[in-house]
Amino acid sequence: MIYFIIRRLIMTVFLLLLVSMITFAIFFLVPRLAGQTAYQLAAQYVGRNPIPSEIKAVEVKLGLNAPLYLQYGRYIKGIVAGIHYNNGTDISYCPFPCFGYSFRNQQPVWPQLISDAPVTLSIAVGAAVLWLIGGVSIGVLSALRRGSFFDRLSMGVALAGVSLPVFFTGLIALELFSYHWPIFPNVHYVPITENPLLWARNLILPWVTLAFLYAALYARLTRAGMLETMGEDYIRTARAKGLAERKVVVKHGLRAALTPIVTIFGLDLGLLLGGAILTETTFSFPGLGQFTILAIQNQDLPEIMGVVMIASFFIVIANMIVDILYAVVDPRVRF
Amino acid sequence: MKRRSIIAATAVGAMSALLISACSSSTSSSGSSTTPTTGAVAFNAGISSVVNPSSTKGGTLTFDVRGTPDSFDPGNTYYAWVLDFDHLFTMPLFGYKSCPGSCGLQLVPDLATDMGTTSDNGLTWTFHIQPDVKFENGTVVNSQDVKYAIERTYDRSVMANGPTYYQALLTDPTYPGPYKDRSKNLMGLTAVDTPNATTLVFHLQAPFPDLPYVLAFPNTAPVLPSADTGSNYQLHPLSTGPYMFKSYTLNKQLVMVDNPNWNPATDPNAKQLATQIIVNMNVNQADIDNNLIAGNADIDAYGAGVGPAAQARILGSSSLKANADNPVNGFARFVYINTKVAPLTNLHCREAVEYAANKTTMQTSWGGPVAGGAIASTIMPPVIIGYKSFDYYNALTQPAGDVTAAKQQLAMCGQPNGFTTNMAYRDDNPQETAEATALQASLGAVGIKLTLKGFPSGPYYTNFAGDPAYVHAHDIGLAGGGWGADWPDGYGFLDELLNGNAIAATGNTNISEINDPVINNLFTESSKLTGDARTAIWSQIDEQAMKDAVILPAVYQKTLLYRNAATTNVYVQAYYGMYNYAVMGVSS
C-alpha cells in the first residue's frame, strides 16, 4: 500500500508540472504565436495613455521581455524556492510556494489564494457531507422501495435538483430564508476561527443549495447502482444464508454500489475545492471561485495561473485519495 | 485626458450629479456657496437637501460594493467610488464643497489654504497648505509630503491606475518617479518646488486655468516618504482624514476606525460620526440591494444604482421609494457621427441622422427614464458648469424622431432615398447593443440603412472606433459611446471630444474627427479667460458642435440610489453623482 501511495504521489507531481506547462503555454505562448508582442502584453498593465518608455518599464519589471522558457523557469523557481520582487521602495521576498505576483494589484498571489481557500473549503466540505449522506440515503431507500410513492417523489425532486442551477436555487433560498423570513439574516462569510456558530449559521444556505444539486445526482446514481447490485446472485445467496436484511443491504449491496459513487465524489469535491464559483458568487462569499472570476475579468495572468494550479492540485489530490480508497474497497486495484 | 466608455464611467473620476429639476429651480449659480438645506425623508430628498441631519457620534457604517477598488493607494486610483471614498482617509490639496445640490460642484481648498495664485502668464502656480494637519501617526504634514505624493504617480510600473495629467501639464515630463533611483530622484521633480514647509510652486508647460481641478484628485493627498511602501502602500495608506485603516484584507474587507490625529477644524468637508466603517467587497448587486433594503448594509459604495429587480421593488413601494434618489449624473450616452466618412461628410446627411433617430427607443435601451437617463439634446449634461439647454433637432419635442425634417435633410444632402453606412458598438454591452439595434430601426424608417458592427469593449477605442484608419477603411459612419468628465466644467467635458487637437492615430477621443476652426478657436480663447467669461464658452462650443451634427445625444445618465433609513447626513454630492461618503453617519 505504501508503494502504491508513493507511486501516486510521484505521478501527482509530474501531473502538476504538466498542468503548469500547459497553462503557461496557453496564457503566454499562444498569444505570442498569434502575433502579440511582450510590449503589447505589458501595455495592458500600465494604465491609461502610457508613453512607450512607461510600457517598456512595465515590460521589464514584469519580466515579459525575457524568453518564454526563462519566464517559465522563473515561475517554477518561485513555486519551489520563492522569489524576490520589486515593490517600488524596496525588494520584497515572496517565499515558497510563490505563485508570482499579480500584474494588477502587485501583491503576491499565494497569500491571496491561501486567504480565499478556507471559504471554499468551508462551502465544499460542508455541502459534500450533506449531499453524500442525503443523496446516498435517499438513493438506497428509493432502490429498496422501488416504484413506491417515496421513490417517485424523491426521484422527482432529484430531477428538479439536477435541473435547477445553483444561482437560481441560491437566490430563491436567500429571498425566502434570508429576506422574506429572516431565519438566516444577513448571510455573509464569518471565519470559523472568529465564531464557529456564526460560521455554521451563515453557511447553512450555501451548503443546502449546493448539496441540493449534488444530492439529487448522487441519489439517482445510488439508486441505479443499488438496483443493479441488489439483483446480483451473491445478494440472493447472502439472503439464502440467513443474513439479516440490514447486513445484506449495507455490507453486500451498498458497498458494491458505492464504488462509482466514491469515484465521482472525489472528482466533484476536487472540482469544488478549486472554487465553487456559482455558489460563492450567489452568496457573495470571498472564496477561490470569486478570486477566479476577478482574475479573469482583470486578465491577471499570474492570478489565473495560480488558481488553475491550485484547482489542479485539489483535483489531482482528490483523485489520488479516490484511488487509495479504491484500493481499500477493492484490493485488486493495488496490483 | 478624459475617458469615454462604460468601463471608464466607473473607473473614472469625476462625475457630477444633480437632478435636472434641481438645476433648473436653483437660483444660485454653480460654484456659489450655500448653506445646506435639510429635508424630510422623501424620494429625491437627498439630491437637494441633507436627509437625516445629525451630529450624533457612534455606530458602524457598513458599505457593500460590487467588485473591488482599483487601489486604496490615493496615488493609484481612478474609480469614481474610490475617489469619493478616499476622502474618509485623505486630504488632497482641493476638494468639492460638501453640500447637496449645485453647491457640491464648487471646488474648495482642502489641504490647501486658498485657491492658489498664478504668475508668469499662468505658467507658475503657488499654493499654500495648512500648517497643522497631521498624519495618523502624529507627524505634521509639510509641502514635501505633497510633492512626494505627486512624484509617486510618475512611476507607472508601480502606480498604473491613476490619471496622468502631471506629465502632460507640468515641466519635467520625463521625470522617472522616486522609486528607480531613490537617492537621486526622491524630491527630484523639478516641476514642483517647495520653498518652505507650507508652500508649493508648480511650473507648467502652458497656461492651464483648470489646474486646481487636477489637484483635487486624491493623488495630491500627502504621503510621508519614510512611510511609503510602494505597491504595498494600498494595504495601509497613512491617513490624514477622519478615519484610518484598522485592517484590510485585500479585495475582501476594509475596517476603518477613528483617526485620533484628525482635526475637524482643518477638514470642514468631512465628518467623523460613525465609530467604525466597514467595506465589504465583491458583493453581488442583488445581495447589496437586498442588504440595503433589509438594513444589513447602509450604502452601496459603487454608487451606480440598484439592479433591475430592486428598481421595480423600490419604485413600487412608497415607503422604500422615500429612501431613494434618482439623480442625473455627469455621464452622457451618445453616438459619434464621423465627419470623414462619406456621405456623412455632408452636414445635411448628419442632420438627417439627428432628426430621424428615435430618442425614446434609445432611452429605453439604456434602461428607461429612471435607471437609464433623461433624453439628451445637448452634448454636455445639465450638471456640467457651463451647460445651457437647447434643442436643435427636436429631441425633446419629438422624441420619437422627426421623419419629415429628416427627409428634407436627406434631400438637401443629395440622398433623397437615404444612404448606407456602418455603426460600431460594443457588443458585450447589452445596453449599447440595444441602442444600436433601436437606431438601426429608426434610421431605416427614412431610408438610412445601418449595418451594425459589434466589437469587444477592451480594444474598442484603441483598435476600432478610436482608430481613424480603421474607421475610414471600414466606412464606420456612426459609433456608440459615452463620456464622463474628470472635473465638472465644460473644458473637462468637451476638450477631448471636440478639439481638433485631440484627433489621434490611435486611442482617438475625437471620434467624430471634428476639426472645426470655430470650436478650436473657442478652446484656445478659453485658456486666456477665467470666471463667467470662460464658463460662457462651453455652451458656445456645445452649440457649435450640435450645429455641426457631430454627436447624436442619447441620454443624460441617471441612477436610482438607495439609502438605508438608518444613515444620517445623507445627500448626493453633485460632483460624484453618488452619496457623499465623507460626511455620513449612522443612527443605529
Interface residues (C-beta under 8 A of the other chain):
Chain A: Y45 V46 G47 R48 N49 P50 I51 E54 A57 V58 K61 N86 N87 G88 T89 D90 S92 N105 Q106 Q107 Q112 S115 L171 L174 E175 S178 Y179 P182 P185 N186 H188 T281 T282 F283 S284 P286 Q290 L294
Chain B: M1 R3 G67 T68 S71 Y78 D155 R156 S157 V158 M159 A160 N161 G162 P163 T164 Q167 Y179 R182 D228 T229 G230 S231 N232 Q234 T249 L250 N251 K252 Q253 N280 M281 N282 V283 N284 A286 D287 N290 N291 I293 A294 N296 G507
